[in-house]
Amino acid sequence: MSLCPPFAPFFGLAGVASAMVFSTVGAALGTAKAGIGIAGLGTFKPELIMKSLIPVVMSGIIAVYGLVVSVLIAGSLKPHDYPLFSGFIHLGAGLACGFTGMAAGYAIGYVGDSCVRAYVQESKVFVSMVLILIFAEVLGLYGLIVALIMNTKATAIAGDAPENTAYAFRHNQKQAFHYDLIPREASEFERLRRLGTRLLRSRSLDLDVSDSEPEDELELELELLSESDSEPEESEEFESEEPELEVDRDL
């Protein structure tokens, strides 16, 4: 199986969507739930509304976590040379950030609603409410940290992938590589030749495959030229046969 199949970017895009969608769902839930409590508080003590907006602000930060992860993952996506393993890592990073953000938003919303209502009766609840909201917010921060670490790992793996190749394998017996290539122009073949490679087998002879179907991918087997192979082969010297001289026996 190829290391960089055509469907690999799908998992990266799924990670982008997961980080953004789930974190926004959590932020919206927390904002809506806390806003209901703030609306009830405002009818009794309007002067406390500004202090009660803390749960709403902290819920909005959850969406920022998802936005940051989505932008980082989207910046690493490429239509070609995108390893499948990087796609899985980006999907995991998006899910980690999205689900932790949704859990944090859920907690912030319910804590904010209950504590804001209690704040009307007792002002000492405010300090406890802020502490609880901080610990609820940290849940989303944990997911952000894990997602950033995973994205860094995926970026390093994508940088080590062979350029314009989907699969590279080194045989134990000889220095040979097998490449699954989707070349876009003939200059890529020239680049491979400059790297010291020799074409052994090709299933397609058409160099311009920009308009071809997916099944028209080129399967090339390339062998690294050793130092001995790179030197020009000396032509074999054939000894010239001397013509036989006929001797006149009558002499």
KEKE-3310 file (N, C-alpha, C; in steps of 0.2 Angstrom, whole numbers, plus 5000, padded with zeros to 4 digits):
npx = (5004:5002:5012:5008:4993:4980:4968:4973:4973:4960:4958:4965:4958:4946:4951:4953:4939:4934:4940:4936:4922:4917:4923:4917:4904:4904:4908:4896:4886:4890:4890:4876:4870:4875:4871:4857:4856:4862:4853:4842:4848:4849:4837:4834:4846:4853:4866:4875:4878:4889:4899:4895:4897:4908:4908:4903:4913:4924:4918:4919:4932:4935:4931:4941:4953:4949:4950:4963:4970:4964:4968:4982:4982:4976:4986:4996:4991:4992:4990:4998:5011:5007:5008:4999:5000:5002:4989:4981:4986:4983:4969:4967:4972:4963:4951:4954:4956:4943:4934:4938:4936:4922:4918:4923:4916:4903:4904:4907:4896:4885:4890:4892:4878:4872:4880:4879:4866:4866:4874:4866:4860:4870:4885:4898:4899:4905:4919:4922:4915:4923:4935:4930:4926:4939:4945:4937:4939:4952:4951:4949:4961:4970:4967:4971:4985:4989:4985:4993:5005:5004:5002:5014:5022:5016:5020:5034:5035:5029:5038:5049:5045:5047:5049:5037:5033:5024:5027:5041:5054:5067:5077:5084:5094:5100:5103:5090:5075:5057:5045:5029:5023:5015:5018:5018:5024:5036:5048:5050:5054:5067:5073:5073:5082:5094:5096:5103:5097:5090:5079:5070:5058:5042:5025:5018:5020:5017:5021:5015:5003:4993:4980:4975:4967:4965:4969:4979:4991:5009:5020:5035:5051:5065:5083:5097:5111:5127:5144:5152:5143:5140:5152:5158:5156:5169:5173:5174:5189:5192:5203:5211:5211:5225:5228:5230:5244:5247:5258:5269:5272:5280:5291)
npy = (4994:5011:5025:5038:5039:5044:5047:5052:5066:5067:5063:5073:5084:5080:5081:5095:5100:5093:5099:5112:5111:5104:5111:5123:5120:5117:5129:5137:5130:5133:5147:5149:5143:5149:5162:5161:5161:5173:5182:5180:5185:5198:5204:5206:5211:5222:5229:5219:5213:5214:5208:5195:5191:5183:5169:5168:5174:5165:5154:5158:5158:5144:5141:5148:5140:5129:5135:5139:5126:5121:5130:5127:5114:5114:5122:5112:5104:5096:5093:5083:5071:5069:5060:5046:5043:5055:5061:5053:5057:5071:5070:5064:5074:5085:5079:5077:5091:5096:5088:5089:5103:5104:5097:5106:5117:5113:5111:5124:5131:5125:5127:5141:5145:5141:5146:5160:5162:5159:5169:5181:5179:5177:5186:5181:5170:5172:5172:5158:5154:5159:5151:5138:5140:5142:5129:5122:5127:5124:5111:5111:5117:5107:5098:5107:5108:5095:5093:5102:5096:5084:5089:5095:5083:5077:5086:5085:5071:5073:5081:5072:5063:5056:5067:5070:5057:5042:5030:5022:5010:5001:4988:4973:4966:4973:4990:4997:5005:5007:5016:5024:5035:5050:5060:5077:5084:5083:5087:5082:5069:5072:5078:5067:5059:5067:5065:5053:5041:5027:5022:5007:5001:5005:5008:5016:5027:5040:5056:5068:5068:5076:5077:5064:5049:5043:5029:5029:5031:5032:5018:5016:5008:5012:5012:5015:5022:5014:5018:5011:5009:5021:5025:5026:5012:5002:4998:4981:4974:4967:4955:4956:4945:4938:4937:4922:4916:4910:4897:4894:4878:4873:4881)
npz = (5000:4997:5004:5003:4998:4987:4994:5006:5011:5014:5028:5035:5032:5038:5051:5052:5051:5062:5073:5072:5072:5083:5094:5092:5094:5108:5113:5109:5116:5130:5130:5127:5138:5149:5146:5148:5162:5165:5160:5168:5180:5177:5178:5192:5198:5190:5190:5192:5180:5172:5179:5178:5166:5164:5162:5149:5141:5144:5138:5124:5122:5120:5107:5100:5103:5095:5082:5081:5080:5069:5059:5059:5055:5042:5036:5034:5025:5009:4991:4985:4990:5003:5017:5023:5036:5042:5039:5048:5060:5060:5060:5073:5081:5078:5083:5096:5101:5097:5104:5118:5119:5117:5129:5139:5136:5139:5153:5157:5154:5162:5175:5175:5173:5185:5195:5193:5195:5209:5213:5214:5226:5235:5237:5239:5232:5220:5219:5220:5209:5199:5201:5198:5185:5179:5180:5173:5160:5158:5153:5140:5136:5138:5128:5117:5119:5117:5104:5097:5099:5092:5079:5076:5076:5065:5055:5055:5050:5037:5031:5030:5020:5004:4990:4978:4978:4982:4988:4995:4995:5001:4995:5002:4996:4986:4981:4978:4973:4974:4967:4967:4957:4952:4941:4936:4926:4913:4918:4930:4929:4924:4935:4943:4936:4937:4951:4951:4946:4938:4926:4926:4923:4916:4916:4909:4895:4893:4897:4900:4911:4916:4913:4914:4919:4936:4936:4928:4933:4935:4937:4943:4943:4951:4951:4961:4955:4957:4961:4953:4942:4937:4931:4914:4904:4899:4883:4876:4871:4856:4850:4835:4822:4815:4798:4789:4781:4766:4761:4749:4744:4734:4733)
capx = (5000:5006:5012:5004:4988:4976:4963:4976:4971:4953:4958:4968:4952:4942:4953:4951:4932:4932:4943:4932:4915:4916:4925:4912:4898:4905:4907:4890:4882:4892:4887:4869:4868:4877:4867:4851:4857:4864:4847:4838:4851:4848:4830:4834:4851:4857:4872:4880:4878:4896:4903:4892:4899:4914:4907:4902:4920:4928:4916:4921:4939:4935:4931:4948:4957:4948:4952:4970:4971:4961:4972:4988:4982:4975:4992:5000:4988:4995:4987:5002:5016:5004:5008:4993:5001:5000:4982:4978:4988:4979:4962:4967:4973:4957:4946:4957:4954:4936:4930:4939:4933:4915:4917:4924:4910:4897:4905:4907:4889:4881:4893:4890:4871:4870:4883:4876:4859:4867:4877:4861:4858:4876:4890:4904:4900:4909:4926:4921:4913:4929:4939:4927:4926:4946:4947:4933:4942:4958:4950:4950:4968:4973:4966:4975:4992:4990:4984:4999:5011:5003:5003:5022:5024:5014:5024:5040:5034:5028:5045:5054:5042:5050:5046:5033:5033:5019:5030:5048:5056:5074:5078:5090:5100:5103:5101:5084:5069:5051:5041:5023:5023:5010:5021:5014:5027:5042:5054:5051:5059:5074:5075:5075:5088:5099:5098:5107:5092:5089:5072:5070:5052:5037:5019:5015:5025:5015:5024:5010:4997:4989:4973:4974:4963:4969:4972:4985:4997:5015:5023:5042:5056:5071:5088:5102:5118:5133:5150:5154:5138:5140:5157:5156:5158:5174:5171:5178:5193:5193:5209:5210:5214:5230:5227:5234:5248:5248:5265:5270:5276:5285:5297)
capy = (5000:5017:5029:5044:5038:5050:5049:5053:5072:5067:5063:5079:5089:5078:5084:5102:5100:5091:5104:5118:5110:5102:5116:5129:5117:5118:5136:5139:5128:5136:5154:5149:5141:5155:5168:5161:5163:5181:5185:5180:5189:5205:5206:5207:5216:5224:5231:5213:5209:5214:5203:5189:5189:5179:5162:5169:5176:5159:5150:5160:5156:5137:5142:5150:5134:5125:5139:5138:5120:5120:5134:5124:5108:5116:5124:5107:5099:5096:5088:5078:5070:5069:5053:5043:5043:5062:5062:5050:5061:5077:5068:5063:5081:5088:5076:5079:5098:5097:5085:5092:5109:5103:5095:5112:5122:5110:5112:5131:5133:5123:5131:5148:5146:5139:5151:5167:5163:5160:5176:5185:5179:5178:5189:5177:5164:5175:5169:5151:5153:5160:5146:5133:5141:5141:5122:5119:5130:5120:5105:5113:5119:5101:5096:5111:5106:5088:5094:5105:5091:5079:5093:5095:5077:5076:5090:5082:5066:5075:5083:5066:5059:5058:5072:5068:5050:5039:5024:5021:5004:4999:4981:4972:4963:4978:4997:4998:5009:5006:5022:5025:5042:5054:5066:5082:5086:5079:5090:5078:5064:5075:5079:5060:5057:5070:5062:5047:5036:5024:5019:5000:4998:5010:5005:5022:5031:5047:5060:5073:5065:5081:5076:5057:5046:5040:5023:5030:5033:5028:5014:5016:5005:5015:5009:5019:5020:5014:5022:5007:5009:5028:5026:5023:5005:5001:4993:4976:4975:4961:4954:4955:4939:4939:4933:4916:4917:4904:4896:4890:4872:4872:4885)
capz = (5000:4996:5010:5001:4993:4985:4999:5013:5013:5017:5035:5037:5031:5043:5057:5052:5052:5069:5078:5072:5073:5090:5099:5092:5098:5115:5115:5109:5122:5136:5130:5128:5145:5154:5145:5152:5169:5166:5159:5174:5185:5176:5180:5199:5200:5183:5191:5192:5174:5169:5182:5177:5159:5164:5159:5142:5139:5144:5133:5118:5121:5118:5100:5098:5103:5088:5076:5080:5078:5062:5054:5058:5051:5036:5033:5032:5020:5002:4987:4984:4995:5010:5020:5026:5044:5044:5039:5054:5066:5060:5062:5080:5084:5077:5087:5103:5102:5097:5110:5124:5119:5118:5136:5142:5135:5142:5160:5158:5153:5167:5181:5174:5174:5192:5200:5192:5199:5216:5215:5216:5233:5240:5233:5240:5227:5214:5219:5219:5202:5194:5201:5195:5178:5177:5180:5167:5154:5157:5150:5133:5135:5138:5121:5113:5119:5114:5096:5094:5099:5087:5073:5076:5074:5058:5050:5054:5046:5030:5028:5028:5014:4997:4986:4972:4978:4986:4991:4994:4998:4999:4995:5006:4992:4981:4982:4973:4976:4970:4967:4964:4955:4948:4938:4933:4920:4911:4921:4936:4927:4923:4942:4946:4933:4940:4957:4950:4946:4931:4924:4924:4921:4916:4914:4905:4892:4892:4902:4902:4914:4920:4911:4914:4924:4942:4935:4923:4937:4933:4942:4941:4947:4950:4954:4962:4951:4961:4958:4947:4937:4935:4926:4908:4903:4894:4878:4876:4865:4853:4847:4828:4820:4809:4792:4788:4775:4762:4759:4742:4746:4729:4734)
cpx = (5004:5006:5009:4999:4984:4971:4966:4974:4964:4953:4961:4962:4947:4944:4952:4944:4931:4934:4938:4925:4913:4917:4919:4905:4898:4905:4900:4885:4884:4889:4880:4867:4869:4873:4860:4851:4858:4857:4842:4841:4849:4842:4830:4840:4855:4864:4877:4880:4885:4900:4901:4894:4905:4913:4906:4909:4924:4925:4918:4928:4940:4935:4938:4953:4956:4950:4959:4973:4969:4966:4979:4988:4981:4981:4997:4997:4991:4991:4991:5007:5013:5004:5001:4994:5000:4993:4979:4980:4984:4972:4962:4968:4967:4951:4948:4955:4947:4932:4931:4936:4925:4913:4918:4918:4904:4898:4904:4900:4885:4884:4891:4883:4869:4874:4881:4870:4860:4870:4872:4860:4864:4882:4897:4904:4904:4916:4926:4919:4919:4933:4937:4927:4934:4947:4943:4936:4949:4957:4951:4957:4972:4973:4970:4982:4993:4989:4990:5005:5010:5004:5010:5024:5023:5018:5031:5040:5033:5034:5050:5051:5046:5046:5043:5033:5027:5022:5037:5050:5063:5074:5084:5096:5103:5100:5096:5078:5063:5047:5034:5022:5017:5014:5017:5017:5033:5048:5055:5055:5066:5077:5077:5081:5094:5101:5102:5102:5092:5083:5073:5064:5047:5031:5016:5020:5023:5017:5019:5004:4993:4981:4971:4969:4967:4972:4978:4991:5003:5018:5030:5046:5062:5077:5094:5108:5123:5138:5152:5150:5139:5146:5156:5160:5163:5172:5176:5183:5194:5199:5208:5214:5219:5228:5232:5238:5249:5255:5265:5275:5281:5291:5301)
cpy = (5006:5021:5035:5043:5044:5052:5051:5060:5072:5067:5069:5084:5087:5081:5091:5103:5098:5096:5110:5117:5109:5107:5122:5126:5118:5125:5139:5137:5131:5143:5154:5148:5146:5161:5168:5163:5171:5185:5185:5184:5196:5208:5208:5212:5217:5226:5225:5210:5209:5209:5196:5187:5185:5172:5163:5170:5169:5154:5152:5158:5149:5137:5144:5144:5130:5129:5139:5132:5119:5124:5130:5118:5109:5119:5118:5102:5101:5091:5082:5077:5071:5062:5052:5044:5050:5064:5059:5054:5068:5076:5067:5070:5085:5085:5077:5086:5099:5094:5088:5099:5109:5101:5101:5117:5120:5112:5120:5134:5132:5127:5138:5150:5146:5145:5158:5167:5163:5166:5181:5185:5180:5180:5185:5171:5166:5172:5162:5150:5154:5154:5140:5133:5140:5134:5119:5121:5126:5114:5106:5114:5113:5098:5100:5109:5100:5089:5097:5101:5087:5083:5093:5089:5075:5080:5087:5076:5067:5077:5078:5062:5061:5063:5069:5060:5048:5033:5023:5015:5002:4991:4979:4969:4968:4985:4999:5001:5008:5013:5022:5033:5044:5060:5070:5085:5082:5081:5086:5072:5066:5076:5072:5058:5060:5068:5055:5041:5033:5021:5012:4998:5004:5007:5010:5025:5038:5051:5065:5070:5069:5080:5069:5055:5044:5034:5023:5032:5029:5024:5013:5012:5009:5012:5014:5017:5020:5018:5018:5008:5016:5029:5023:5016:5005:4996:4987:4976:4967:4960:4952:4949:4940:4934:4927:4917:4910:4903:4892:4884:4871:4876:4881)
cpz = (5000:5002:5009:4996:4992:4990:5006:5015:5016:5025:5038:5037:5037:5050:5058:5054:5060:5074:5078:5074:5080:5095:5098:5095:5105:5117:5114:5114:5128:5136:5131:5135:5150:5153:5148:5159:5170:5164:5165:5180:5184:5178:5188:5201:5193:5184:5191:5186:5171:5172:5180:5170:5158:5161:5151:5138:5138:5139:5126:5116:5118:5110:5097:5098:5096:5082:5075:5077:5070:5057:5053:5054:5044:5032:5031:5027:5013:4998:4985:4989:5002:5012:5023:5034:5046:5044:5046:5060:5066:5062:5070:5083:5083:5082:5095:5105:5102:5103:5117:5125:5120:5126:5140:5142:5139:5150:5161:5158:5159:5174:5181:5176:5182:5197:5199:5196:5207:5218:5216:5223:5238:5235:5234:5236:5221:5214:5217:5212:5197:5195:5197:5187:5175:5176:5174:5160:5153:5153:5142:5131:5134:5131:5116:5113:5116:5106:5093:5094:5093:5080:5071:5073:5067:5053:5049:5049:5038:5027:5026:5022:5008:4993:4980:4972:4983:4990:4990:4998:4996:5000:4999:5002:4988:4983:4976:4977:4972:4972:4964:4963:4951:4946:4935:4926:4919:4915:4928:4935:4926:4930:4945:4943:4936:4947:4957:4950:4939:4931:4922:4921:4921:4913:4909:4902:4891:4898:4905:4904:4918:4919:4911:4920:4930:4940:4930:4927:4935:4938:4939:4946:4946:4954:4955:4958:4956:4957:4952:4941:4933:4930:4920:4907:4898:4889:4877:4870:4862:4849:4839:4826:4814:4803:4791:4781:4772:4760:4753:4744:4740:4729:4739)
residu = (MET:SER:LEU:CYS:PRO:PRO:PHE:ALA:PRO:PHE:PHE:GLY:LEU:ALA:GLY:VAL:ALA:SER:ALA:MET:VAL:PHE:SER:THR:VAL:GLY:ALA:ALA:LEU:GLY:THR:ALA:LYS:ALA:GLY:ILE:GLY:ILE:ALA:GLY:LEU:GLY:THR:PHE:LYS:PRO:GLU:LEU:ILE:MET:LYS:SER:LEU:ILE:PRO:VAL:VAL:MET:SER:GLY:ILE:ILE:ALA:VAL:TYR:GLY:LEU:VAL:VAL:SER:VAL:LEU:ILE:ALA:GLY:SER:LEU:LYS:PRO:HIS:ASP:TYR:PRO:LEU:PHE:SER:GLY:PHE:ILE:HIS:LEU:GLY:ALA:GLY:LEU:ALA:CYS:GLY:PHE:THR:GLY:MET:ALA:ALA:GLY:TYR:ALA:ILE:GLY:TYR:VAL:GLY:ASP:SER:CYS:VAL:ARG:ALA:TYR:VAL:GLN:GLU:SER:LYS:VAL:PHE:VAL:SER:MET:VAL:LEU:ILE:LEU:ILE:PHE:ALA:GLU:VAL:LEU:GLY:LEU:TYR:GLY:LEU:ILE:VAL:ALA:LEU:ILE:MET:ASN:THR:LYS:ALA:THR:ALA:ILE:ALA:GLY:ASP:ALA:PRO:GLU:ASN:THR:ALA:TYR:ALA:PHE:ARG:HIS:ASN:GLN:LYS:GLN:ALA:PHE:HIS:TYR:ASP:LEU:ILE:PRO:ARG:GLU:ALA:SER:GLU:PHE:GLU:ARG:LEU:ARG:ARG:LEU:GLY:THR:ARG:LEU:LEU:ARG:SER:ARG:SER:LEU:ASP:LEU:ASP:VAL:SER:ASP:SER:GLU:PRO:GLU:ASP:GLU:LEU:GLU:LEU:GLU:LEU:GLU:LEU:LEU:SER:GLU:SER:ASP:SER:GLU:PRO:GLU:GLU:SER:GLU:GLU:PHE:GLU:SER:GLU:GLU:PRO:GLU:LEU:GLU:VAL:ASP:ARG:ASP:LEU)
# end
